[in-house]
Structure formats: C-alpha cells, structure tokens
Amino acid sequence: MTVSSILKDKGRDVATITPEASLQEAVNMLAAKRIGAIVVTDFAQRVSGILSERDIVRATSSSGCDALKESVSAHMTHEVVTCSLQDSTERLMEMMTAGRMRHLPVTEDGKLTGIISIGDVVKRRIADAELEAESLKAYIASG
C-alpha cells in the first residue's frame, strides 16, 4: 500500500498555519481540530516547517506562557521530513521510527498535498492484515 491509497481513503485536507502566526493561534487550532501537529506553509503552499505538541511543550517549558505570544517560526521544526505519494507503508514506518516522528507531510512537485500520521499507517496495516486473513480463510474453506 502507498501514501496515495491512504490519502484516497483519508482525504487530503491538512491543517496549515503561517510562520508569522503566534504560538497561541497554533495551540487554538490544534485544540479545535483535535490534532497533534500543524504544517507551516508559505504563500505557495510549500512546507516551511511543522509544529507539534512536543514543540509547544518545549517552548512553554523554557519560556512559560510568554512563549504563546511568540511566532510559530521560533518554535517549529525547520528541517521537515516529507514523503511522496509513491512511498509504501513500510517506508513510512521506517521514516517515522528513524526520525521519531508521528506526522509526515506529503509533497508533490514541492507543494503540500496531504499529511500522514502514525495512526493512518497503523489503521492501514491493520486493514491489510484483516483482508489477508479473510482471504486465507476463504482459500482454506474452498479447498
């Protein structure tokens, strides 16, 4: 299975924010959408960074509530690992494990086209395992 097939089922909506927005705005968006990360994009929808709950915890740990007045760009992860529509679920798991990350923006021709979370990958892997088990049961029953 590939990123493309996951996005076909999940959709391509991605919560984004500008680098100039405040950390408070990002926190409000994460809470309202019940998500764990938000992609930071420029005006052309190119990925500039990603801001996760972990980034916010680190910011408030070092600066307290004053961090919420600071810009997203001051606390986002600047070096963002992305994936492509052709990447397999196995490749996604390798990338997420190696980088200790839970979200991978999907890019195509340099532009943001979706996001994959570890939950999306696990859900797909479970569905694949269940389908394989059902196929094996049907095969055994027919023989």
N, C-alpha and C positions, 0 to 999 in steps of 0.2 A: 504494500500500500504506500501511496505517496502523499505528500503535502496537498497536492491538487485534489485528491479524492477526499481528504479530510475537510478541506475548505468547501468542497461541493456540498457536503452534508451540513457543516457548521455555519457556513456563510463567511463573508469577507469583511464584515464590519470590524473596525478597530477603533478603540478609544485613543484619541491623539490630543496633544497639547503642544503649545509653542514653548520654546526655550525661555521666553521672557515672562511667561506666566509665573505666578507665585506658587510656592510650595503649598500654601493653603488652598489655592484653586485646585491643585492636583489632588490633594487629600480629599477635598469635597467631591471631585469627580470619581475617584476610586471608591469612596463610600457609596455614592449614589448609584454607581453601576455595579457595585459588589464585585470588583475585580482587584487583582493583586499587582498589576503593572499597567503603565500607560506609555505609549510610544510618543517620543518627542520628535516632531517633524518640522521641516521648514515650509515655506510657502508653496514649494513644488512637490510636496508630499514625499520628500526624501528623508530618510531616517537620520536624525541628528543625535539621538540618544534614546535611552529608556530609563524610566523612573519606576522603581519597585518599592514595595512596602519596606524592604530591607534598607534601601537608600534613605527613606524617610526616617526610619528608626535611628540610623547612624547620624543623620543631620540633627535630629532633636536631642540625641544623646550628647552631642558635642556642643550645641548652641542653645538648647532648650526651646521654648516656644518662639523665641525670636527667629528661629530657622524658618518658620512658616511664612515670614514676610520676605524671605529671600527668593531669588528666581530658581526655577526648575533647573536651569543650566548649571547652577552652582552645585547641585547635588545629584544630577543624573549620571548614569553610566554612559561615558562618551564613546567607548570602544564597544560597539554593539555587534554581537554575533547574529547573523541573519541566516535564513535558509531560503531555498528556492522551491518552486512548485514541483520539481522533479525529485527532491530528496525523499528517501524512504523513511518509514517509521523507525527502522533500525538505525539509520544515520542520525535522525533526530535524537534518539535515546543516547547515542554516543556523544553528540554535541552537548546535550543538556547535562549529562553526567560529568563529562570532562570539564565543562565550564561552570558547573554547579549553578545552573540557571533553570528557571521554571517557565520562561517565556522566550519564544523566538519569533521576531518579526519576519514576515515573508516578503521578499522583494522580487520584483520583476522589472528588468531594464532600469534598475536603480531606484525604483519607486515602491513605496509600501503598498502591498496588495492583500495583506491579511496578517494574522498572528496565530501561532500555535502554542498552546500551553501543555504542560506535562499531563494535565488532566485529559486533554484532547487525544494525546498519544496513548495513554492508558486505556481510555474508552475504546479507541480503535483496535488496540491489541486484544482486548477482551472480546470484542465483537468478532474479530478474526478467529480467535481460538474457539469461540462457541460455534461459529459456522463450520470450522474444520471438524469439530467433534460431532456435529449433526450429520455432516457428510460421511464421516466414518461409520456412524451408527446406521445410516441408510444403506451404505455399501455392505456392511456386515449382514444386515437384515435381508438384503436382496440375494445374498449368496447362499 
